[in-house]
Amino acid sequence: MKVIIPLAGKGTRLRPHTHVTPKPMLRVAGKPVMAYILDDLEQLGGVEQIIYITGHLKERVEAFVKSEYDFPSVFIEQEVQDGTASAVALARPYVDQPILIVFVDTIFDADLSMINTTDADGIIWVKEVEDYQRFGVVVTDDSGHMTRIVEKPREPISRRANIGLYYMRDWKLLYEGIDHVMHQPPVHGEYYLTDAFQYMIDHGARIKVIDVEGWYDAGKLDTLLETNRAMLERGRARRPAASPGVRIFDPVYIEDGVVLEHATIGPNVSIGSGSRVINSTIRDTVIGCKSRVEKSLLHDSMLGDEVVVEGARGTLTLGNHREVRRDRDL
């Protein structure tokens, strides 16, 4: 099996952090989002090659993958970001067997091993949601095979959201569908991979629809913080040794080398190595490495690396190497 990972997007909803860090490399519970997926692939085994479709800050993605993982890898730049079908089309010269396609805006709990036993032409994983109007939802027949995907439906024809995780055993028919889609007028300037799936179905393919146990969005600040909490609660928590004057409310992830003095930390806080939190209260916040927070009360915040915050109260979103200093006492 080969794996295609499209990650060319600029991550505009997570600026200013994505000005200098690719969205898939933002850290959740002390670990880059894309590392959760790559770790799952290591456990799955049978991956012959990973094809990364890169774009924004592509050098950082390539350096991270090469330094941390041993997968045979290919990196292809998507110079024009004109849709998901276009991204997967770029991998075509390297595809000669079934493929797993993973969009790394999210972290998921899915049993990928079923790709080894399925007799379907493909699998699309979904998650049942209440706010179905926000998503592309998958409609199935009585046998559990996809019949169509409907974007942001007004009526509750389905609550099973498309999460961006696909296995295509019939990779030849998939690329036939992609060719068809890309010879049609683009929709809002983009060519959609889901339209290629529809082509496959219209030409007799059986695409099995399977629900995941968990789906955690890391595509914008509020959901990234929710995902941080979910990962902490699912085993990523790391509590420091007790220290005088420091109160910890679980779950938290505190790396080695973090200095806490007269601080209240948590719940739902991750702090990178080399950072210092002094005379402050922090909750529902992600702090990068080598940052300093002093005389502050922060919640629902995200601070990058080497950030300095003094005398602040409330919610902050600061990219790397930024400073906020306020004179008033808390």
N, C-alpha and C positions, 0 to 999 in steps of 0.2 A: 504494500500500500504506500502511496505517496500522500503528502499533506500539503495543502495550499493555505497559507495564512496571509490574507490581505490586511495591511496595516499602513496604508499610505495617507490616511486622513490627517488633518492638521489639529484635530481635537479642539475646535474653537470654543466649545462649551466649557472647557477646563482651562482657558486662559486666565491668568498669565503663566500658569505652570507649564503649559505645553509650548510656550515660546522657546523653551530651552530643553524640555524633556518630552520625548515622544509619548503620546497618551498611553500606549501599552506598557510603558516602563515606569509610569507613576506607581508608587508603592502603596500597597494595602496590607495592613498588619505586617509591615516590615519586608514585604516581598513584591517585586514588580508584578503587575496584573498578568502580563504574558507568561511569567514564570509558572503560574498556577497551571496554565494550559500545557506548557512544555513538560512540566513534571508529570502530568497525567499521561502524556504521550510516551515518556520514558517507561512508565509502569505498564502501559499497554503493550509495547513492543511491536515488532513487525513493521516499523516505519523505515522505508528504504531511503526516503529523501524528503526534506521539507523545502518547499518553494515559498519564499517570502516575497510578497508584493509590497515594495517599500515606496516611500515618497518623502514626507516631511521628516527631517533629521535622520535620514536613512543611515548615515555613518554610525550614529549611536546605537541604532538597532543592530546593525551588523556586528559592531564591536562587542556588544553584550552577548549576542548569541554565540559568537565564536569563542568567547572567553569562558562561558558557563556551560555549554552543551556540546556533545559530540556527534549530533546528527549530521549526516551529509546534507549540505545546505546549498541553495541557490538563491541569490538576491536579484530581483528584477525591479527596476524603478518604474512606477506608473507616473509618467510625466504629465499626462492629462487625466485628471480625476473625473472621469465621466461615467462612473457607475460600477456596481459590483460585478456585472457580467463582463465588463471591459477588464476589470482587474483579474478575474479568473482566466480570461482569454489569454492574457500575457503568459500564463504558465503552460500553455498548450504544447510548446516544443519539448517539454520535459515530462509530459504525462503519457504513460504507456500502460497504465494499469488502474485499478480502482483508486479513488481519491477521497480523502477526508478534507472538508473545507471548514475552517474555523475562523470566525471573526472575533478578534480579541478585545472587544469593548466590554466583555462580560466574563464572569467566572461562573462555571456551571457544575452541578453534580449530575453526571450522566454515566451510565454503564456503557462505555465504548466497546467493550468486548463483544457485544452482540453483532458487531460488523463481521465477526469471524464465522457466524452461523446463519446469517440472514440469507434467504433466497429471493428477497425483493431486489428490484433494480436500484433502489436507493433508500436512504433513511433521512428523515428530517426530524430533528428534536424540537420539542415545543414545551412551553410552560403555561399552565392555566392561570389567567389573570382576571381580576375584577374590572379594571379599567381598559377593556378591550378596544375602546375607541382610539387609543394611543398607538396601537400596534398593527402590523400585518398579522392577520389571524389565519389559521389553517383549517380548512373544511375537509372532512373525511367522509368516506362511504361507510357502509355497515361493517366492512372487513378491516377498517382501520387504515385504509390507504388514502392518501391525499387526493382530493378532487380539484382543489383550487386554493389560492391564497388571496385574501381580500385585504387591501390596505385600509386601515382606520375605518372600519364599518360603522355605520350609524345604528344598525340593528344588530342584536346579539346572535348573529349566525354561527359564531364560534367564540370561545374565550381562550383558545389555545394559541398563544402568541409564538410567532417565529422568532427564535433566539439567535440565529446565525451559526448554527452547527449542523453540518450535512455530511452524509456519506453517499457517494455515488458509485455503485458497482458497475453500472452501465455508463462508463465515462465517455464512450464514443457517442452515444445518443445525447449526453449532456452537451458535448461540444458541438454537435449538430444543432442543438437548440440555441446555444450561444451564438453560433454563426447566423442563425435565423433572426435572433433578437437584434443583432448588430447591423443587420440589413434593413431594419425597420426604423422609422423616425424615433429619436430618443424621447423619453417621457421626462419633461422638465429638465432637459439637458443630460439625462442619464440613461444608461442601459442596465436593466435590472436582472439579476441572476434568477430571481423568482419567476420571471417570464420564461426563462429557459427551462425551469422545472415544469411550467405549464405546458410548454412544447413537448416535453418528454411524456407527460401524462396523455396529452392529446394524440400521441403516437404510440400508445399502448403500454407505457412504462407503469410499473407498480412501485410507488414510493411510500414506504411504511412511515407512519407518524407515531412517535414515541415521546411520552412525557418525561421530563427530567425531574429529579427530586428537588433541585434548587437552582435558581438563576439569579445572579447578583450583578447588577449593573454598576459599571465604573465609568460611565460616560459623562457625568456632570457632578458638581460638587456635592449636592445633597445625597445623591445615590451612592457616590463613592464613600462617603462617611457611613452610610448604612451598610455598605458592603464591608467596610473596615470592621464594623461591629460584628457582622455575621462571621467573618473569618476568625476574629478573636474568640467568638463563642464556639467555633467549630475546631478549636485546637491550636490556634496560632498565638494564644495569649502567652505572655512572658512577663512575669511579675518580678520586680527587683527585690533584693534583700531588704528587710526592715531597716529603717533609718530614723533616728530621732527627729521629730518635727515634720515628718513626711507622712501623709495619709494617702492610701491607695484604695480606690474603689474599682473592683474588677468589672469587666475585663480590660486589661491594658497590654501593650507590647512595648517594653522598655529594653532597648539594646544595651550591650555592655558599653561602658564609657560614658553613659549619661549621668549627669550630676543633678541631684534633686536636693534643694535646701529650703526648708520651711514652705513646703508646697503641698497642695492637694491635687491629686492626679486621678482622673477617671470619673465615671466609666467611659469606655470607648475612646481611648487615647493611644496613639502610637507615636513613639519618639525615637528618632534615629541616633546613631552613635555620635558621641562628641558634643551633644547638645546639653544645655544647662537650663533648668527651670528653677527660679529663685523667687521666694516670697510671692508666689502666684498660685492661682487656681485654674486648672485646665480640665475641660471635659469635651467629649465629642469632637476631637481634634486630631489631625495628623501633622506632626512636626518632622521636618527632614533632619539631615545630619549637620552638626557643627553650628546649630542655631542657639540663640539665647533669648529667653523670655524672663523678664524681671518685673516685679511689682505690677502684675497684670492679672486680669480675670477674663479668660477666653473660653468661648464655646462655639461649636459648629464652624470651626476654622480649619484652614489648611495653610501651613507655612512650608516654604521650600527649604533648601540647604543654605546655611550661612546667613540666616535671617536674624535681625535684632529687633526685639519688641520690648519697649519699656513703657510702663504706665498706661497700658491700653486696657480697654474694657469692651466686651462685646464680641462680634464676629469679624475675623480678618481673613482675607485671601491674599497671600503675598508670595510672589515667585522668588527664585533664588537671589541672594545678595541684596535684599531690600531691608530698609530700616523704618521703624515707626517708633518715635519717641514722644511721649507726652509728659508734661511736667507735673500734672496734678497727682496727688496721692490717692490711693484707693481706700 
